[in-house]
Amino acid sequence: NPVHTYLTTGTYEVSLTAVNICGSLTSTQTITIDELTEGLLVSLDLDGDDDQVTLANDLAFGTDQDFTIEMFVRSGGWSADPGIVSNKNWNSGSNPGFIIAGKTDGTTWKFNIGDGSNRIDLDGGVINDEQWHHIAVIYDADGTKQLYQDGEFITSTNDIIPSSVDTALDLIIGADGNGNFPFTGQVAEVRI
């Protein structure tokens, strides 16, 4: 049973092909989604004040571990540059650890990673439109670091962080690794 979840309203052409020893049959239909049901994603509703989820930080990326971070985010905007998911002290972008954060413009997001001296910053797209957005960071430690939003490539860099990005701070959804810089919005299906 193939399943596809639509996160935005619109008109879609859907095709299904069935194949067996007698041949194949393809059926195509046009569907229109006028309204999305709340609760499509089970999410954390973060008030931008003191809501956050603190997890033990057992991540050990060191200098050469590749990883991917992905999640769904929905927001109407925020102030400052809040942490959406982080294990770093966001007082400085060079601090060890990573953060996916809202940018100070209140509309777009960014990814930052540092080792205590060096940092990489990549800017994402607009996420303050009260729509669900899938955002992803693909981090190849000795290769390309890439950002994606809603399945579309946003930007990349081949910059390298030469020292360990590990930190003893907690992994927090909704703020930085110290519980500061709180995010206003909803976050769902965080995966690292």
Helices and strands as residue ranges (DSSP letters): E 10-20, E 23-33, E 44-47, E 53-55, E 67-74, E 83-86, E 97-102, E 108-114, E 119-126, E 133-139, E 145-149, E 152-157, E 171-173, E 184-191
